[in-house]
Amino acid sequence: MLSASEFVESYGAIGAGKANAPAKKLSLLGILAGFLIGMGGVVTNTAAHAITNVSVAKIACGLLFPFGLILVILTGAELFTGNNLIIISVLSGQATVRGMLRNWGIVYLGNFAGSVALAAACAFSGQMNLSDGELGVYAIKVAAAKCVLTFGHALTLGILCNILVCIAVMCALCAKDVTGRAIGAFVPISFFVICGFEHSVANMYYIPAGLFALSVPKYAQAAAAARFSTDALTWGNFLLRNLLSVTIGNVIGGCGFAALIWAAHCKRAVTK
């Protein structure tokens, strides 16, 4: 595997390539990444919806969700949160701030499109009919819980999350074979899922899935019978209360980690 200093040296060129990639390519690969991370949400909701023990449910989700990021890495898809590492290329002078922001903007919109489309497909195709619609109720419950987080709470959870996501991407790119890349990505992502940290692209699936499910009478009636509040589950709260704060937190955490790694290892990387 690559050492940390070798990673910093190699990522400079990788990030520069991402910053200068054609918009069409970034859009398509962004949609793919949104779909793959969203599939992590689909499988965790499906696996956990009938598990009553919270700890067991968390562990099950932590074991399953990381495969979404593994597939992102192996397919070369573009993920907004992982691309916060492009700050390494900016600090090393191989990419511009404008190019980095261009990448982030295009990829973020692509991630959003892929995740929301998957959420709609699951809600309206009957995929959530499992356990007589309890999967749909669970999707609503998860989404509603995310929409009541305060700005500060969501921001902090977003910071912690993307430190781990960027560590996962770094570990995966340090490996020189498929097994190493998978293991490198798996462990940090498992940590953030079990700990309940907030990931903006994952929430692009989780919350729209709940919103779409709430518009299906069968799921909405079952949710009402379960007697938990869905008042906060609105598109406005999704975009302005959760997604905005989590995205800001993800950027702070991801860029902060990338800058730290660059500062700690750039001199050794330059002199090698």
Secondary structure, DSSP 8 states (H G I E B T S, - for coil): ---HHHHHHHHHHHHHHHHTS-HHHHHHHHHHHHHHHHHHHHHHHHHHTT---HHHHHHHHHHHTHHHHHHHHHHT---TTGGGGGHHHHHTTSS-HHHHHHHHHHHHHHHHHHHHHHHHHHHHHTGGGTTTTHHHHHHHHHHHHHHT--HHHHHHHHHHHHHHHHHHHHHHHH-SSHHHHHHHHHHHHHHHHHHT---HHHHHHHHHHHHHHHTSHHHHHHHHHHT---TT-SHHIIIIIIIHHHHHHHHHHHHHHHHHHHHHHHHHHHH-
